[in-house]
Amino acid sequence: MAKIAPFKGILYNPNKVGDLNKIMAPPYDVISPAFQDELYKRHPHNIIRLILGKTFPDDAASNDRYSRAAADFKKWRDEDILVIDKTPAIYYYIQVYKVGTDLKSVPSGQPLTNIELVNGQRRARKGFIALARLEEFGKGGIHPHEKTLAGPKADRLKLMEACNANFSCIFSLYSEPHKTINRLLEDCCINGSPIIDVADDDGVESKVWRIDRPETIKKVVEAMSDKPLFIADGHHRYETALNYRNMMREQLKDYTGNELFNYVMMYFSNMDDEGMTIMPTHRIIHSITDFKPNTFLANCSSFFDIEEFKWNGKVEPRVRKEFYKSMEDTGARLPSFGLYINGIDSYFALALKQKDTMDEVFGSSIHDVFKSLDVTVLHALILNNILGISSAAQENQTNLVYIKSMDDAIEETKKHGRQMAFLLNPTKIEQVKAVASSGQVMPQKSTYFYPKLLSGMVINPIGNGEVVCETVSSNE
């Protein structure tokens, strides 16, 4: 179960950097090259220089983006641009954002800057930042829910080796219907102003309070001690932290188990709180040899009820809206998704005909927990079984492009070389919990937890020899 600890976080010094809005950034893996340039220009001390430094043609092992990040990190600490807290703390982190949004004109990998609001409802996702003791997946209380790739883990490990720090939080979920932990933290903050109060490029407000009362920390640590954790975002960084820990264990002669590298900085959010939002990621298909739309639809009709939404130029916006509504309504009852095929003036809503279809086709080769998931039905029954895209090709994105906005997916599919777009409903939070609890992992891009956590709020130093606060037992 969760073993957590407070820590002495490193934070930006507003007296040195000025406007904190200018030094934050989204997670490294959603930053496009164009936005990377923008963040570089925004402030000379923007966290981008640490989490995703630029590469140059003459880079070498002794002078690359990792060594430059390490040099900047040291320099900024020496110059008090970054300062470490004197007392171990946990950090209450709230994000206030708009819901009921459709992500417009936002290709995958770029900041979500052009959000068209369907309504003005605001939602607050609450959580806290602390350290979590690292555990191998399947051997403790920390569970993944998505697959990872080797490339990103190698990249993040080089950064950790160079800087010996966690610059960004792993995003984890826990379940506590009574919301005791949130109330404990809120009671500490009710009469105090946040130490960080910023807004990102999406208009998401992020507020952080430092909580260093020993009695409150002790209560939170104890309340979390019996709770399994489910990683929502940051799978690559978590596995990187495991690899870093294992490497450091081998190098250290007098290993005690208390060293900071046995822990990773993590954001903990209650999945039973009303502030949780999951968005889908849509799939564009390309480069399928001898693709024939009518034949493909006929093959799909063996497993799916297909509702067609025909349109022409004048009525297309109205029909698209009806199509989206049908997707949402059907998705509340059974596995289903939308389909747009390049060159056909129709949208198609596909709904699985029978609940036991996945059993009949795949038997026990697919775990039961997956058989009601839209994304698994799509990947297994259509991408693999009908289109012949192998699991390896899916993982390598040989025929796939991922896009967050339904409208953008449709427009992208109209381009030459694109064949069709599959539009998905959001994965439900209880489905994420069920998959992770069973020890299984979903296909890539099954969930998009919105909003993303900002990098630059708090940094965790994990230098060799430093130990965690005595508040937490060192027992394995």
N, C-alpha and C positions, 0 to 999 in steps of 0.2 A: 504494500500500500504506500501512499504518498509519504515520503520523508522530506520535509521541507525545512528551510532555515532562513533567517534574515541574513543580510550581508551589508558591507560598507560599499554602497554604490558610488560609482563615479558619475558626476553630473556636470553639464555645462555651467559655467560661471556667467550669469547674465551681466555682471558688471564688466566683463571682458568682451563678450560677444555681442551684447546688445539684444536685438530682437530675436527671441528664441524661435519664432516662426521660420526664420531663414536658415536654421541649421539642422532642422529635422528632415527625414526622408522616409519613403515607404520601404518595405523589405527589398533587398537587393534583387530578388528574382522577378519583380514586377516593374523594374526600371528599364525603359528603353534607352538606346544610345542618345536620342535627342533629349530625353528628360535628364539623363546623366549630365549632359552638357549644361542644361539649364540649372541644375543643382550646383554644379561647379561654379557657375557665374553668380549664383545667388548669394553666396557667402564664402570667404576663404576658409572658414572652419566648418563647413557643412559636413555632416557625418558621412556623406557620399564618398569622401576621400579615404575613409576608413573601411567602409563596407563594400565599396565597388569602385576602386581606383581605376584610372584610365591605363590602358596599355599603349606602348609605343613601339615602332619597328626595331629600335636598337635596344630593347629590353634584354637583360641578361639575369642570371640567377642572383647576382649580387645587387642588381638594380632593376626591380620589377615592381608591379603594383603592390605586391605583398610587403616587400622591404620598404617601399615608400609609405605604406600605411603604418608600419611599425615605427618608422622615423617620425611621422606626423603625430602619432599617438604619444610617443615619448616627449616630443617637443611641446605639444599642447598641455601635457601634464606638468612639465617643467615650468611653463609660462603661466600656469594657473588658468588656462583656458578651460581645462577639465580639472575638477577638484573632487577628492574622495571624501565621503561622509566620515565623520569622526566616530559615529555610533552605528552599530548594526541596525538595520531597519528593514521593513517591508514597505512597498510602495503601492498605495491604492491608486488604481488607474481606471478612469471612466472615459468612455467615448460616447459623445452625443452626436447623433446623425439622423438624417431624414430616411424614412422608409416609404414603401410604395413607389419605388423608383424603377425606371427602365433605363439601363445604361446605354446611352446614345453615343454613337460615333467614338467608341472606345475600343480599338483593336487590342487584342491580347498583348500584354507586355508594355502598355503605355498607361500613364496616370489617368484616373477616371475624372477628367476635368469637365466634361460636358454632360452633366447629369440632368435629364429632364424630369422634374418632379411631378408625379401623378397626383400626389396630395402632400399636404404640409405636415404630416404626422412626424413627431420626433420620438426617438427611442434612445435609451441610454444602456449601453453594455458595460457592466461593472466587473471588475476583477482586481487582482493584485499581483505585483511582481515580487518574487522571492527566489530562492534557490531550491532546486529539486535534486535529490540524490539520484544519480544515474543508475539505471537498471537495464539489463539486456531484455529485449522484447521477448515475451513469453516466459520470463523467469521471475516476474514481480508484478507490480501494480501499475505499470505504465504501458499503454497499448497504442500501437499505431493504427491508422485506418486506411492509409494509402501506400502504394508502392513507391520506391525511390530509385534513382539512377546513380550510376557510379560517378559520372562527370561532376555534377554539383558537389558531391561529397568530397572529392579530391580537391576541388577549388576551395571550399570552406576550410578544409584541414590545413592547407597551406597558409591561409589567413590566420587561423588559430595558432599555428606553430610560430608565425612571425610576430604576432601581437600578444599572445597569451591573454586573451580577453574574449568575453561574449559581448558583441556590440548590439545584438538584437535578441529579443525574447523568443523562445519556443512558446507557441500558443497551445494551452492545454485546457481541457474541460473536466469538470468533476460534477457529481450530482449531489445536491443537498436541497430538497424541496422546501425545508423550513427557512432557508436563507439566513441562518444564524451568523455565518461568517461575514456576509455583506453588512449585517446590522452592527456587528462588532467594529468593522472598519468605518462605517458611516458615523458611528457615535464619536469616533476620534476626530473626524473631519468637520463635523457640523458647524463648529464655531471658528474654523480656521480657513484661510485662503490657500488654494493650491500653490505648490512651489513651481509647477509648470502649467501653463494655460495657453495652448496654441491651437491653431486650425490648419489643416493640411489643404492640399490642392483640390480635394473633393468637398471642402467645407465641413469636414468632420472635426468636431471640437475634441481635443484631448486634454484631460486635466489629471494631474498627479499630486498626491499628498504623501509626504513622508510620515511613516508611523514607526516611532522608535520606543514606545512605551513597552517595557519588558512584559508587563502583565497581559497586555493585549496580544503581543506577539506570541506569548506562551499559549494563550487560548486558541489562537488561529492555528498554531502548529499542532496542538492536540486535536482540534476539530478536523484537521486534514489527515490525521494519522491513519484513519481507517478507510480512506477513500481511494479507489482506483482512479487513475488519470487517463484521459483519452486525448491523444495529440490531434489537434485540429489543423494546425499549420506549423511548418518548420520541421517536417520529418527528416529532410536532408541534414539540417543543422543539428538535430538531436543525434542522429547516427554519427555525425562528425564528432560531436562531443564524446561519444562512446569510444570512437577510434583514438581521439586525443588522450582520453583517460588511460586507455590500454597502453598507449605508447609511453606515457609518463610513468605509469606503474613499472614498466620494464627498466626505465632509466634511473629510478629512485632506489637507492640502497635501503634506506630506513623508512619504508612505506608503512604508514599507520592507518590509512583509511579516512583520516580527517582532512586530507589536503583538499584545497578548493577545486582541483581538477576532477574530483569525484562528484561534483555537482554541476548543474547548468542553470543559467538564468532562465526563468520560466514565468509566463503570465498565466494565472489560474482564473478561469471564469466558470460560473455556475450555469450548467446547461438548463437548469430549471428556472432560471431567471428570464423575465420577459424581454430582455434586451438582446437575445441571440437571433441573428439573421444568417441564413445560408442562401447563397445564390448559386445557380447552375452555371456550368461552362458548356457551351455548345460545340458540336463537331462539324467541320466541313470536310468532305471527302473529295479526293482528287486522284487522278492517275490509276483508276481501275480499268484494266484492259478490257476492250470489247463491252463496255457498259451499255446496256440497252434499258432505258427507263421502263418501258412497258413490261418487259420480261422481269425486271427487278420487282415491280409492283405486284405482278402476278405471284412471284415467289413469296413476297411478304404476306399476301392475302391468305396463304396457307396457315399462318399463325396469328394474323392480326385482323381485326375489323378496321377497315379503312374508310374514313369519312373525307370526301373531297370538297374543298372550298374553291370553286372556280371564280376567276376575276378577270376584269379588263382594266385598262388604265384609270378609268373614272371611278370605279367602285373599289379598287384595290385597297385603299386605306381602311374602308369600312370592313371589307372581307378579312383583312389581316387582323383587325381587332377581334372579330368574331372567332377567327381561328385561334388566337391566343387564349380567348376565354374558354373555348372548348378544350384546349390542352389543359388548362388549369382545373376545370371541373372534372374531366375524366381522370386526371392524375391524382385526384384526391381519393379515387376509388380503386384503381388498379394500375399496373405498369403500362405506361403510355408515353408517347413523345410526338413531336411534330416533324414534318418533313417538307422540304422545298427542293425541287429538282430543277437544275438550270435548263432554261428553254421551255418550261411548261408553265402556263399561266394558271396554276392551281397551287393550293397548299393542301397537305394531307395530314390528318390526325390519325395516328396508329395506336390502337389499344389491343392488348393481348386478349385473344378470344377466350382462353380457358386458363384458370389459375394453375392447373397442373401441366401446362404446356412445357415448361422448363424441365419438369420431372420426366416427361415423356421423351424429350429430345436428348437431355444430358444425363439423366439418372443421378447417380451419386458422384459424378465427376465434377459437379459444381456444388459447393456447400449450400445447405438449405437456406442459410441466412441471406444469400445473394439472390435467391430466385424471385423475390418480389421487388428487387431494386431496378428502377428504370435503366440505370447506366449499365448494369450487368446484362439485362435483357438485350439492350442495344448492342453491346460489345460482343456478347456470346452468340446470340441468335441471328443478328443481322450482319455485323461487321465480319465475324469469323465464319459462321455457318453459311450465310447466303452470299456475301461478297468475297469470301475467301481471304480476308485480311488476317494473317496469323497473329498470334499473341505477341510474338517478337516484333512483327511489323507495327503492331499497335503501340508497343512500348517505345519503339524507335521513331514513332510518328511518321512512318514512311508514307502513308496515305492520308494522314490526318492533320488538320489545322484546328487549333482551339481558339474560340472567340467568346467573350463574355456577354455581349449584347445580342439579343435575338434579331433586332433590326440590322445590326452590322453583319451578322452571319448571313442573312438573306442577301444583302447588298454585295457582300464578298463573293457569294456563290454565283452571282450573275457574271462574274469576270471569266475571261477565257481560261480554260484549264480546270476550273472548278466544276464538280459534277452535282453535288447535292449537299444540303445542310440538314443535320438532325438537331432539333431544338428540344431541350430537356426542361422538365420541371425541377425545382430544387430538391435535393436529397433532404429527407426529414431527420431531425436531430436524433430521434429514437432509433432510426436506421443506422446512423453513425455509431451510436452506442452499442447496438446489437452486433454489428460487424466487428468492432474492436474487441468487445467482450468475448467473442467467439475465437479470438486469435487470428482472424482473417484480415485481409487488406483489400480495399476497393481498387478498381482501375484508377490510373492517374486522372487528375482533374475531375474527380467525382464531386468535390465540394469546393465552394468558394465562400469562406466565412468573411462576411462584410461587417464593418470595415476592417482593413488591414491594420495591424499594429504599427505604430511609428518606430523607426530606428532613431536613436539619439536621445531617448528619454532618460534611460539609465544604462550604464555600462558595468559589467561585472568583471573585475580583474581576477585572473586565475593563475597568477605567477606561482612558480614552484616554491613549495615550502609554506605557503599561507594556509591557514586552517580555518574551518568554519567556526561560527560562534558556538559557545558552549550550550546554547539553548537546546541544541539537538543532539541526541545520542549518536555516538560514532559507531555503534554496533552495526554490523552488516546485516 
